Structures are given as C-alpha cells and as structure tokens.
Amino acid sequence: MADPKRPNSPTADYDGPPDYRVIGRHGVFPQTSHDEIERINFLAQMNRHLAARVVPGVKAAYKARVAPAFAAAHGRPIGNRHEARKAMLGDQAFCTWSALRRMTMEQRQQAGRWTAIRQREGLNARASALTHGDDRLTLNPDLAIPRYVSAVDHHCMPGSYHTEYAPGDVTNGANYDHAGFVTTGGLLGKYSDGGGHAVVQWVKKNVPDFAPRRILEFGGTVGHSSLPLAQAFPEAELTIVDLGAPMLRYGLARAKSLGVNNVRFVQASAEDLTGLFEDGSFDWVQTTMFLHELSTRALRNIFGESRRLLRPGGIVLHVEQPQYAPDMPLFEQAMRDWDAFYNNEPFWSRMHEMDLDAEMVRAGFERDRIIHGGVYGVVDRELFPDAAQDDTEDYGRKAAWHVIGAVA
Amino acid sequence: MSFNDALKEAGAKPAGKRPYFLEPQVERVLAITMTLAQELAVARQRSDTLERLLKAKGILAEEEIDSFTPDAHASAERQMWNQEFIARILRIVQQENEAALVADEVASGEMPDEAVPGA
C-alpha cells in the first residue's frame, strides 16, 4: 500500500524507484536504447526487491536460526560483527540473498559497460569537444595509481575509476554516471547529486555566515556530489581532485554542459598535494562517500592534507555511512559489512570502526572544534522517493549519512 | 569495433577474487537464470511499449489484446510454439530420463576399441 505521507509516488499505489527515463541528461551522457533503459529499471527493482522483500527474511533467519545455533555451539552469544557474518555464511537465507545481490551488481556493471563501451568513440569525441584546450582540466599521465585503488576494483566496477581504454577515454566515467541508478534507485535524484545538495543544506543551516571562496573536494569523481557546492556558492571556485582521468574528463564535460563553470578538475592523489596547492589555501575541504575507499595510511595522509590546506577558520567535512557504534545491533553491523567482503569495498569494514575523532586529532585538528551531524539525500520529491521518509533498509546503501568534520 | 569491444569487455571480471555463497555449479546456474530473468523483463517491457504505441496511434484498441482469440490455424501454431519452447528448455530433463532407462551405457572416453578380426 502507498504511504499517504509520501507526496512523491508517481501513482497512488506505486511504491518504488521511478522509471529511469526521469533521469537528468547532459552533453556527455550516453545514449540509452529502450532495452538498455529497461535493463536498468529491472536491476533497480531487483535491488529494491532484495532490500524490501528478502532482507527481512535474512533478519528473521538470523534471529530464529543463526544466533541460537551459534549460542548452542559456543555456549555464549555472538560477540562481534565478524562472528555474526561468518555464522550467517552457514545459513541459506543469507547465502541466497548474498548470491543474488552480488549477481545484481555484476549485471549492473555489465549493463552499464555495454551501453558505454558500444558508443565509446562517440562519447570520447563529445567529451573532447567540450573540454579540449580548457585549462580547468589538469591531467597527470604519470600519476601512479596506488594499490589501495588498483588491487580490487571498487564495487565490482571493472577497471575502477582510473583505467583508460583509449586516448581521451571517458568510458568508465560514463558507466559510473549513467547506471548508478541501479544501486540508488533514484534516491540521489535526477543528477545523482542529492548528496551534494544535502551537504549544502547542512552547511547553510549550521554555518549560515560561511562564504567560501575556494572549495576543494577530494575523490569527487564525475562531480555528482560536488557540483551542488559550486552552484550554491557561485562566487567560489571549486576544485575537484581525483585519481581517475576518465572521471575528470567526463566530469568537466558534464559540468560545462550543465552550465556549472566555477569548477576545475585536477588529476592528483589527495594524499600529497604539495606543489599543487599552498598551505592554508582553501576555505572548505569536502569528501562525500569517499573515506571508505581509503587504506588507513591513505586516510591519514588525506586528513593531514585537509588540515594543511585549510586556512584558519576553514572547514573540513566528510560525509559517510554511519560508523559502527556499540549500540548498533550486530546483525546490522554484519549486513553493513557485506560490501567490504562481497562487493569489493576492502576498507569499508575497517574504516567504519575507526575512531574518526582520534584521526582528526592526529591530523592536527583540535578536539573541541570537531563537528558531528547527519544528513539525508535531497531530491526532487515530485519524481523520486525521499530518503528521509523511506524506511526500507538496504544496509550501507541508504541515502542517510553521517557528517564528521572540523573547523581549522 | 565498439560492438566487438562491448561483447568482449562489458562482462569483464573486476579485479579482486569473486566470493561464492552457494555451490559453484548452483551459483553459476542461478547467475545465468537471473540474467535470463532480466532479459525476459526487458522483452516484456518492449512488448508493452509496442502495445501502448499501437494504442496511442489508434491501431490497437483497449482490451483488444486481452480479448484476442486466435483462429484454429493460429491457435495450433501458437500452442506448438509453446510445446517447442518447453521442450527446448527442459532438454536436460528429457535426456536424464532417457538415460535412466538405458541399462549399460558407456561413456565416450571409456568406449573399448573393437577387436580386429583375425588378430
């Protein structure tokens, strides 16, 4: 049944992701045939089905079978999330859900890559026409891709963010952009930018006098979460730093065709930006759903760079899925850990148990100037389900995040 | 060029060893089945699109498909298509059942050579 509190259902009885055709397109967005669109619609519905109709069965099995069996075998209850996950690996409900969830991600990558690769030359030409000779794109072909990115392709995306298949290639940017809808089901909005709008809304509410002129986003990929910052502060210049050239080329082409011009894209490792940017040269450093992709060493280096690059009184904000707190049930922790073990997010588990406050202090921020908050994805409610009102729990995927940050 | 690139690369393996949750043979068949389910959904939506376009253009009237009654010839063709379709996808069941009735069947690799007369 439809929830009468939700004003956004396309029809009264429908409760689920919108048709992919409402997605926002731009100058470098891949063409999508009827069947390619329906493939994405199907896969978004698969994720919806798994979260809404299958996960409750996994939870029931944990309570009815997994936890009692563990207690009977060990003479004590399950003690941590790793024990919970390993115990569930012996249960058919968890294994069937896991197999289907993994396959859905693999199918999503194949579907998106098919669309991007079949028109690769055309996409590359469109990106080139939009970015050629533009000094807002700075690439570094000699940049070494660190092992924490290259060894395991994040969320099963072949070639990850950095692989190039041809000169001037944007294939992986186009795949990442146009088919991400499968995972979010539209919860991040028409331009997949609900995370960025959420950050802007949070900043305007909590730091109303903040008037940044120089904003830096680490790991901004194609600019989904970054462009709203540039749009909200038109007097500012936003710089996006990322390792992946296909993301950056695609990102600038996308930004320009969407009419966002106060943004630049720089290929570099955010672990070390000396030589590119001077100490204290930014008012705001932002990351959005980025920290979980970093090794501990990289995370510490990046926190250190954020501290170095902020002017006194400048703000760093990191937006992430919630940390594992002692009051989070072990079942939920284990389910949230799924991406770490089975969806190629190798640092997800470790990062979500880190004491991020301590890491901020280690990076040189003062403990009493650390910021905590919470945000939901902000989307067009006429077309999309609203994360704040959606009680479907797809552990680790829901557009409900924590903010950790600091004032320098 | 791009079509062949897509054939080769769209289903590429991501870096990182794949986890298995079920028996590998079962997981493989389930993966194939889920992709077939996806393609069935795509075909169903395409047919729905076609119906809606035909209706919008006034070529097809509302309820015309649901009230459609094939004549005897068309009916036979359609039912035969159903039979053929089922026979194709359930081939392995047919073959396993036939095998159960064969008493001493030999595997190809275990087929003994024929004795050469006079040797």
Chai-1 contact restraints between the chains, C-beta under 6 A:
chainA,res_idxA,chainB,res_idxB,connection_type,confidence,min_distance_angstrom,max_distance_angstrom,comment,restraint_id
A,D35,B,V42,contact,1.0,0.0,6.0,A-B,restraint_1
A,E38,B,V42,contact,1.0,0.0,6.0,A-B,restraint_2
A,E38,B,Q45,contact,1.0,0.0,6.0,A-B,restraint_3
A,R39,B,V42,contact,1.0,0.0,6.0,A-B,restraint_4
A,F42,B,Q38,contact,1.0,0.0,6.0,A-B,restraint_5
A,F42,B,A41,contact,1.0,0.0,6.0,A-B,restraint_6
A,C95,B,F21,contact,1.0,0.0,6.0,A-B,restraint_7
A,C95,B,L22,contact,1.0,0.0,6.0,A-B,restraint_8
A,S98,B,F21,contact,1.0,0.0,6.0,A-B,restraint_9
A,A99,B,F21,contact,1.0,0.0,6.0,A-B,restraint_10
A,A99,B,L22,contact,1.0,0.0,6.0,A-B,restraint_11
A,A99,B,E27,contact,1.0,0.0,6.0,A-B,restraint_12
A,M103,B,A31,contact,1.0,0.0,6.0,A-B,restraint_13
A,M103,B,M34,contact,1.0,0.0,6.0,A-B,restraint_14
A,Q110,B,A10,contact,1.0,0.0,6.0,A-B,restraint_15
A,Q110,B,G11,contact,1.0,0.0,6.0,A-B,restraint_16
A,R113,B,A10,contact,1.0,0.0,6.0,A-B,restraint_17
A,W114,B,A6,contact,1.0,0.0,6.0,A-B,restraint_18
A,W114,B,A10,contact,1.0,0.0,6.0,A-B,restraint_19
A,I117,B,D5,contact,1.0,0.0,6.0,A-B,restraint_20
A,I117,B,A6,contact,1.0,0.0,6.0,A-B,restraint_21
A,I117,B,E9,contact,1.0,0.0,6.0,A-B,restraint_22
A,I117,B,A10,contact,1.0,0.0,6.0,A-B,restraint_23
A,R118,B,S2,contact,1.0,0.0,6.0,A-B,restraint_24
A,R118,B,F3,contact,1.0,0.0,6.0,A-B,restraint_25
A,R118,B,A6,contact,1.0,0.0,6.0,A-B,restraint_26
A,R120,B,S2,contact,1.0,0.0,6.0,A-B,restraint_27
A,V152,B,A15,contact,1.0,0.0,6.0,A-B,restraint_28
A,V152,B,G16,contact,1.0,0.0,6.0,A-B,restraint_29
A,D153,B,P14,contact,1.0,0.0,6.0,A-B,restraint_30
A,D153,B,A15,contact,1.0,0.0,6.0,A-B,restraint_31
A,C156,B,P14,contact,1.0,0.0,6.0,A-B,restraint_32
A,P158,B,A12,contact,1.0,0.0,6.0,A-B,restraint_33
A,P158,B,P14,contact,1.0,0.0,6.0,A-B,restraint_34
A,Y342,B,P19,contact,1.0,0.0,6.0,A-B,restraint_35
A,N344,B,G16,contact,1.0,0.0,6.0,A-B,restraint_36
